Amino acid sequence: MDKLGTYALLLFIGGIFVFALCRHVPVFDTFLSGAKSGIETAVRLLPTLTALLFAVGLLTASGLPDAISKALAPLLQKIGFPPEVLPLCLLSPFSGSGSLSAFQSILQTYGPDSTIGRTASIIAGSTETTFYAITVYYGAVGIKKTRHTLAAAMCADFTSFLLAGILVRLFFN
């Protein structure tokens, strides 16, 4: 962080502290209360996150993303989508670290200026770890039924995948 950013952050934190003191808020007690609440939330989320991480590890170790990529490669080539990017598409909704690893592998293998690298870059920058986000945010407030959240989020991810391939072909070919 540059010096200006450091000073801005210090000024912001100091401003909050001064504002709280002017309003006679017990700053340290409030901080401790917030820290306690954060730890309680983390403990409440731990079983769900553990299950999610286990499932992602199992999915990755099984080789399923590669098998799906090989099976769908002819169809993806017909519509102009690079099949080499499919493992990134499959991991992206589940695991940030898994998708980052797949993204890094794509860039090392094909290069960042290739059609495959550009498509992967758009996907990596425009998608969300959908299942992780739903787990954390809904789990933090105790929501059990996600209703249409998962379907809407998966539609958004799918749209990002398709548009990445289309936009790279449109602007770079």
C-alpha positions as CSV (number, residue, x, y, z in Angstrom):
1,M,0.0,0.0,0.0
2,D,1.4,3.4,-0.8
3,K,1.8,6.2,1.7
4,L,-1.3,8.0,0.7
5,G,-3.4,4.9,1.1
6,T,-1.8,4.2,4.5
7,Y,-2.6,7.7,5.7
8,A,-6.1,7.6,4.4
9,L,-6.7,4.3,6.3
10,L,-5.3,5.7,9.5
11,L,-7.4,8.9,9.1
12,F,-10.5,6.8,8.5
13,I,-9.9,4.6,11.6
14,G,-9.0,7.6,13.7
15,G,-12.2,9.4,12.5
16,I,-14.3,6.4,13.6
17,F,-12.6,6.4,17.0
18,V,-13.1,10.2,17.5
19,F,-16.8,9.9,16.3
20,A,-17.4,7.1,18.8
21,L,-15.8,9.0,21.6
22,C,-17.9,12.1,20.8
23,R,-21.0,10.0,21.1
24,H,-19.8,8.5,24.4
25,V,-19.7,5.0,23.0
26,P,-17.5,2.6,25.0
27,V,-15.1,1.9,22.1
28,F,-13.1,-1.0,23.7
29,D,-16.2,-2.8,25.0
30,T,-17.9,-2.4,21.7
31,F,-14.8,-3.8,19.9
32,L,-14.7,-6.8,22.2
33,S,-18.4,-7.4,21.7
34,G,-17.9,-7.4,17.9
35,A,-14.9,-9.7,18.1
36,K,-16.9,-12.1,20.3
37,S,-19.8,-12.1,17.7
38,G,-17.3,-12.7,14.9
39,I,-15.9,-15.7,16.6
40,E,-19.3,-17.1,17.3
41,T,-20.3,-16.7,13.7
42,A,-17.1,-18.5,12.6
43,V,-17.8,-21.4,14.9
44,R,-21.3,-21.7,13.6
45,L,-20.1,-21.7,10.0
46,L,-17.3,-24.2,10.5
47,P,-19.2,-27.5,9.9
48,T,-20.8,-26.2,6.7
49,L,-17.5,-24.8,5.4
50,T,-15.7,-28.1,6.3
51,A,-18.3,-30.1,4.3
52,L,-18.0,-27.7,1.3
53,L,-14.2,-27.9,1.3
54,F,-14.3,-31.7,1.6
55,A,-16.7,-31.9,-1.3
56,V,-14.5,-29.7,-3.5
57,G,-11.4,-31.8,-2.6
58,L,-13.3,-34.9,-3.5
59,L,-14.6,-33.5,-6.8
60,T,-11.1,-32.3,-7.8
61,A,-9.3,-35.6,-6.8
62,S,-11.9,-37.7,-8.6
63,G,-10.9,-36.3,-12.0
64,L,-14.5,-35.5,-12.8
65,P,-13.8,-32.0,-14.2
66,D,-11.3,-33.5,-16.7
67,A,-13.7,-36.3,-17.7
68,I,-16.5,-33.8,-18.3
69,S,-14.2,-31.6,-20.3
70,K,-13.2,-34.5,-22.5
71,A,-16.8,-35.6,-23.0
72,L,-18.0,-32.1,-23.9
73,A,-15.0,-31.0,-26.0
74,P,-16.6,-31.8,-29.4
75,L,-19.8,-29.8,-28.6
76,L,-17.8,-26.9,-27.1
77,Q,-15.6,-26.7,-30.2
78,K,-18.7,-26.5,-32.4
79,I,-20.0,-23.5,-30.6
80,G,-16.5,-21.9,-30.5
81,F,-15.8,-22.2,-26.8
82,P,-12.3,-23.5,-25.8
83,P,-12.8,-26.8,-24.1
84,E,-9.5,-26.3,-22.2
85,V,-11.3,-23.7,-20.1
86,L,-14.1,-26.0,-18.9
87,P,-12.2,-27.3,-15.8
88,L,-12.1,-23.6,-14.7
89,C,-15.8,-23.2,-15.3
90,L,-16.6,-26.4,-13.3
91,L,-14.4,-25.4,-10.3
92,S,-15.2,-21.7,-10.3
93,P,-18.7,-21.9,-8.5
94,F,-17.2,-24.2,-5.8
95,S,-13.7,-23.2,-4.9
96,G,-11.8,-20.0,-5.2
97,S,-8.4,-21.7,-4.7
98,G,-9.3,-24.6,-7.0
99,S,-10.4,-22.2,-9.8
100,L,-7.3,-20.0,-9.2
101,S,-5.1,-23.1,-9.6
102,A,-6.9,-24.1,-12.8
103,F,-6.6,-20.5,-14.1
104,Q,-2.9,-20.4,-13.4
105,S,-2.4,-23.8,-15.1
106,I,-4.3,-22.5,-18.2
107,L,-2.1,-19.3,-18.4
108,Q,1.1,-21.3,-18.0
109,T,0.1,-23.8,-20.6
110,Y,-1.4,-21.5,-23.3
111,G,-0.3,-18.0,-22.3
112,P,-2.3,-15.0,-21.3
113,D,-2.6,-13.6,-24.9
114,S,-4.0,-16.8,-26.4
115,T,-7.7,-17.2,-27.1
116,I,-7.8,-19.8,-24.3
117,G,-5.9,-17.5,-21.9
118,R,-8.1,-14.5,-22.6
119,T,-11.3,-16.6,-22.2
120,A,-10.0,-17.9,-18.9
121,S,-9.1,-14.4,-17.8
122,I,-12.6,-13.1,-18.4
123,I,-14.1,-16.1,-16.6
124,A,-11.8,-15.7,-13.6
125,G,-12.6,-12.0,-13.3
126,S,-16.4,-12.3,-13.8
127,T,-17.5,-15.3,-11.8
128,E,-18.1,-15.9,-8.2
129,T,-17.5,-18.8,-5.9
130,T,-21.3,-19.3,-5.8
131,F,-21.6,-22.2,-3.3
132,Y,-19.0,-20.7,-1.0
133,A,-20.8,-17.3,-1.0
134,I,-24.2,-18.8,-0.3
135,T,-22.7,-21.0,2.4
136,V,-21.0,-18.1,4.2
137,Y,-23.7,-15.4,3.8
138,Y,-26.8,-17.5,4.4
139,G,-25.1,-19.6,7.1
140,A,-24.1,-16.4,9.0
141,V,-27.7,-15.4,9.4
142,G,-29.2,-18.8,9.7
143,I,-31.1,-19.0,6.4
144,K,-31.8,-22.7,5.5
145,K,-33.8,-22.3,2.3
146,T,-32.1,-20.4,-0.4
147,R,-35.1,-20.3,-2.7
148,H,-34.1,-18.9,-6.1
149,T,-30.6,-17.7,-5.0
150,L,-28.7,-20.8,-6.3
151,A,-30.5,-20.9,-9.6
152,A,-30.1,-17.2,-10.3
153,A,-26.4,-17.4,-9.3
154,M,-25.7,-20.4,-11.5
155,C,-27.5,-18.7,-14.4
156,A,-25.2,-15.7,-13.9
157,D,-22.1,-17.9,-13.9
158,F,-23.3,-19.7,-17.0
159,T,-23.9,-16.4,-18.7
160,S,-20.4,-15.3,-17.8
161,F,-18.9,-18.5,-19.2
162,L,-20.8,-18.1,-22.5
163,L,-20.1,-14.4,-22.9
164,A,-16.4,-14.9,-22.2
165,G,-16.1,-17.2,-25.2
166,I,-18.2,-14.9,-27.4
167,L,-16.4,-11.7,-26.4
168,V,-12.9,-13.1,-27.0
169,R,-13.9,-14.3,-30.4
170,L,-15.6,-10.9,-31.2
171,F,-12.8,-8.6,-30.0
172,F,-9.6,-10.7,-30.5
173,N,-10.2,-12.9,-33.6
